[in-house]
Amino acid sequence: MIALLLLILIRVYWPVDIATLASVGTAHTHVSVVGYVSYTRIESDGDLHIKLVPTPGVQTPFVIAECIPSLFCNRPAAGAHIKVSGVSRKDAEHLWQEIHPVEKLEILQ
C-alpha cells in the first residue's frame, strides 16, 4: 500500500479534456480531467461514481470518475468544479469512458 501511495505522488498525469476523452479516448493510461460534477452515486460495490461534464448544466459530453474504497476520495457536491487524476479506460458494460480508479481528486475554486 505504501508503494502505491508513493507511485501516486510521483506519477505524471496527461491533461485531457472531457469532450476528447468521451469521444475518442486517449492513448495515455494516466490522465487528469477538469470538469463540473453533474451527479454522484455510491454503487453496490462501494465505488463512488462521479459524472463530470465540461460546463455546468449540460449532460453531454461526459466521463465517469470512479473512486474505489481502497483509494478513498471525498464525495464532491453537485456543481463542484473539480480535477480528477487516475487511470483512463473504457467501461465495457456501459460503453463510456471513465477514470477508474481515481487516484487524486481536487476541488477547484
Backbone bond lengths (Angstrom), bond angles and torsions (degrees), N, CA, C in turn:
res aa  C-N    CA-C-N  psi(-1)  N-CA   C-N-CA  omega(-1)  CA-C   N-CA-C  phi
1 M - - - 1.454 - - 1.530 110.72 -
2 I 1.329 116.96 -40.12 1.463 120.15 179.87 1.525 110.08 -64.86
3 A 1.338 117.09 -39.18 1.467 120.60 178.59 1.521 110.49 -62.32
4 L 1.340 117.68 -41.27 1.465 121.40 178.16 1.520 110.89 -62.27
5 L 1.307 117.89 -43.62 1.461 121.14 179.01 1.526 111.27 -63.49
6 L 1.322 117.77 -38.54 1.468 120.27 176.88 1.522 111.40 -64.93
7 L 1.339 117.22 -40.86 1.471 120.22 177.13 1.521 111.17 -60.89
8 I 1.322 116.99 -42.23 1.458 121.12 -179.85 1.525 110.66 -62.84
9 L 1.330 117.12 -37.92 1.463 120.44 -178.75 1.524 112.61 -67.32
10 I 1.333 118.92 -31.37 1.468 121.04 -176.40 1.521 113.29 -106.74
11 R 1.306 119.46 -3.08 1.465 123.56 -177.01 1.530 111.14 -67.23
12 V 1.325 115.89 143.80 1.466 122.21 175.54 1.526 108.40 -96.38
13 Y 1.326 116.26 128.63 1.461 122.25 178.71 1.525 109.05 -110.12
14 W 1.335 117.01 132.64 1.460 122.56 178.75 1.527 109.24 -84.94
15 P 1.327 117.84 125.20 1.467 119.23 177.15 1.534 110.86 -70.73
16 V 1.320 116.01 130.76 1.465 122.83 179.33 1.520 106.93 -135.75
17 D 1.337 117.26 137.42 1.469 118.74 177.79 1.529 109.38 -83.15
18 I 1.309 115.70 155.55 1.460 122.28 -175.40 1.518 111.87 -59.48
19 A 1.323 118.31 -43.94 1.470 120.93 -177.40 1.529 111.35 -60.84
20 T 1.326 116.68 -43.64 1.467 120.24 179.86 1.520 110.87 -67.05
21 L 1.317 116.71 -47.75 1.464 120.06 -179.39 1.527 110.54 -60.75
22 A 1.336 117.70 -42.83 1.464 121.50 -178.03 1.525 112.59 -66.61
23 S 1.333 117.27 -34.74 1.466 119.14 -173.83 1.524 114.12 -92.11
24 V 1.318 118.11 -41.77 1.471 119.43 -175.31 1.522 113.44 -125.19
25 G 1.326 118.03 -3.56 1.454 120.11 -177.85 1.516 110.85 73.68
26 T 1.318 116.21 -157.63 1.452 121.76 -178.87 1.516 109.56 -152.98
27 A 1.306 115.68 153.84 1.464 120.50 176.70 1.531 111.36 -80.39
28 H 1.317 116.77 -12.55 1.461 121.52 -176.67 1.530 110.86 -89.97
29 T 1.311 115.57 141.74 1.461 121.34 179.18 1.522 111.70 -81.64
30 H 1.314 116.73 -44.09 1.463 121.60 -176.78 1.517 109.31 -104.42
31 V 1.335 116.10 115.29 1.459 121.59 -173.67 1.521 110.88 -130.18
32 S 1.340 114.36 163.99 1.464 120.77 170.03 1.522 107.41 -128.61
33 V 1.322 115.41 143.88 1.463 122.80 -177.28 1.525 107.87 -135.53
34 V 1.323 115.51 138.68 1.461 121.71 175.86 1.520 108.12 -111.90
35 G 1.330 116.77 133.48 1.454 119.86 178.96 1.515 111.52 -168.60
36 Y 1.324 113.73 -171.69 1.462 121.99 -179.55 1.523 109.42 -111.94
37 V 1.311 116.17 141.31 1.460 121.70 -178.36 1.522 109.40 -76.22
38 S 1.334 115.59 118.61 1.456 121.16 175.92 1.524 110.44 -85.24
39 Y 1.335 116.47 -44.69 1.460 121.45 173.54 1.520 109.74 -160.23
40 T 1.327 115.72 164.62 1.463 121.98 173.20 1.526 108.04 -131.71
41 R 1.340 114.47 152.75 1.468 119.08 179.20 1.524 109.06 -155.46
42 I 1.330 116.33 138.35 1.461 122.05 174.06 1.529 107.25 -89.56
43 E 1.333 115.93 123.35 1.465 121.56 179.75 1.529 110.41 -83.02
44 S 1.324 116.57 166.73 1.472 121.27 -178.76 1.533 112.59 -62.97
45 D 1.345 117.22 -24.24 1.466 120.52 178.48 1.532 112.49 -86.24
46 G 1.339 116.72 2.58 1.459 121.22 178.98 1.512 114.30 92.95
47 D 1.357 117.41 -7.82 1.465 120.47 178.15 1.525 110.78 -70.10
48 L 1.310 115.56 145.01 1.459 122.17 175.70 1.522 108.26 -99.38
49 H 1.335 117.97 116.33 1.456 122.91 175.47 1.527 109.03 -91.88
50 I 1.335 115.79 132.52 1.459 122.24 177.22 1.518 106.88 -126.18
51 K 1.323 117.57 116.65 1.471 121.36 176.92 1.525 107.99 -86.79
52 L 1.343 115.77 120.88 1.468 121.75 -179.73 1.514 110.59 -108.78
53 V 1.318 115.56 134.35 1.464 122.91 176.80 1.533 108.29 -126.06
54 P 1.350 117.14 157.93 1.466 118.59 -176.41 1.526 114.96 -75.72
55 T 1.332 116.69 -23.11 1.464 122.11 -175.55 1.521 108.97 -137.73
56 P 1.322 118.32 137.51 1.466 119.36 178.47 1.529 111.47 -57.92
57 G 1.325 116.01 138.88 1.461 121.38 175.10 1.519 115.50 91.43
58 V 1.338 119.08 -12.93 1.465 120.17 177.93 1.526 109.14 -95.18
59 Q 1.330 116.96 160.78 1.462 120.90 179.01 1.528 112.89 -110.82
60 T 1.323 116.82 -18.15 1.463 121.08 177.90 1.508 109.05 -139.25
61 P 1.317 118.94 152.92 1.458 126.64 -8.29 1.530 110.14 -69.42
62 F 1.335 115.62 164.20 1.457 119.33 179.59 1.521 110.21 -148.21
63 V 1.309 115.08 160.96 1.463 123.18 166.73 1.515 106.98 -133.58
64 I 1.309 115.48 155.90 1.456 121.38 176.56 1.520 108.44 -104.02
65 A 1.303 115.82 127.31 1.471 121.69 173.04 1.524 105.97 -101.69
66 E 1.328 116.53 129.81 1.454 120.13 -174.04 1.531 110.81 -123.07
67 C 1.327 114.57 113.40 1.465 121.34 176.10 1.521 107.88 -90.56
68 I 1.327 115.95 136.52 1.459 120.61 179.67 1.531 109.05 -107.16
69 P 1.335 116.66 153.75 1.471 119.07 -176.34 1.533 114.52 -55.98
70 S 1.328 118.81 -33.93 1.465 119.84 -177.83 1.528 113.18 -77.34
71 L 1.340 117.52 -14.51 1.475 122.84 173.18 1.524 107.12 -124.64
72 F 1.305 116.02 67.54 1.463 123.26 -172.74 1.524 112.61 -56.48
73 C 1.323 115.92 140.75 1.466 121.26 168.83 1.525 108.50 -136.70
74 N 1.310 116.18 148.92 1.459 120.97 179.23 1.521 109.80 -68.87
75 R 1.314 115.81 142.26 1.462 122.06 -178.97 1.532 109.64 -75.71
76 P 1.347 117.23 115.70 1.466 119.10 -179.59 1.530 111.26 -77.71
77 A 1.300 115.85 155.13 1.470 121.39 178.28 1.522 110.57 -75.63
78 A 1.319 116.49 151.36 1.463 120.95 173.81 1.522 108.01 -58.21
79 G 1.327 116.19 135.19 1.454 121.92 -179.19 1.514 114.30 91.46
80 A 1.340 117.22 -11.14 1.464 120.51 -179.27 1.531 110.47 -64.96
81 H 1.320 116.07 144.58 1.467 123.36 176.14 1.517 106.15 -94.48
82 I 1.343 117.24 116.11 1.459 120.31 -173.51 1.522 112.02 -133.25
83 K 1.321 114.03 163.59 1.465 122.74 171.62 1.517 106.77 -123.99
84 V 1.337 116.06 125.55 1.460 120.32 175.65 1.519 109.05 -116.46
85 S 1.318 115.62 145.52 1.452 122.52 177.64 1.511 107.60 -131.23
86 G 1.338 115.63 139.83 1.458 119.46 179.79 1.511 111.11 172.12
87 V 1.320 115.25 -154.13 1.462 122.80 -174.80 1.522 109.87 -93.73
88 S 1.333 115.66 125.34 1.464 122.14 178.94 1.526 109.65 -86.05
89 R 1.321 115.48 134.32 1.467 120.27 176.92 1.521 110.20 -158.60
90 K 1.313 116.16 163.92 1.466 121.05 174.62 1.520 107.50 -100.38
91 D 1.313 116.48 128.56 1.457 121.65 177.82 1.528 108.28 -76.35
92 A 1.319 116.83 113.09 1.467 121.42 -175.79 1.525 112.86 -67.42
93 E 1.323 117.40 -29.80 1.460 120.38 -179.37 1.529 111.92 -74.65
94 H 1.331 116.69 -45.61 1.464 121.20 -175.43 1.526 113.42 -97.93
95 L 1.324 117.24 -13.50 1.469 124.09 179.95 1.519 113.17 63.85
96 W 1.323 116.13 32.49 1.463 119.53 174.34 1.522 109.48 -115.99
97 Q 1.330 115.75 162.02 1.462 121.34 175.45 1.527 107.86 -84.13
98 E 1.325 114.42 142.70 1.457 118.22 -179.92 1.520 110.77 -145.33
99 I 1.305 113.94 162.36 1.458 121.91 169.59 1.525 104.62 -110.37
100 H 1.337 114.46 109.56 1.467 120.83 -171.73 1.510 109.70 -150.84
101 P 1.288 118.63 110.37 1.451 126.61 5.99 1.528 112.04 -88.78
102 V 1.322 114.72 155.46 1.455 120.97 168.88 1.522 106.87 -73.12
103 E 1.331 115.77 128.95 1.464 120.43 178.66 1.529 112.62 -103.72
104 K 1.340 116.22 -21.67 1.468 122.19 175.92 1.526 108.21 -145.51
105 L 1.316 115.93 141.69 1.458 121.94 173.59 1.517 107.80 -135.69
106 E 1.326 116.03 123.25 1.465 121.28 179.68 1.519 109.80 -121.14
107 I 1.317 117.35 133.71 1.456 122.75 172.18 1.521 107.19 -84.46
108 L 1.338 117.19 125.87 1.471 122.26 -179.69 1.519 109.82 -98.53
109 Q 1.316 115.90 157.80 1.467 121.18 179.84 1.506 111.45 -83.54
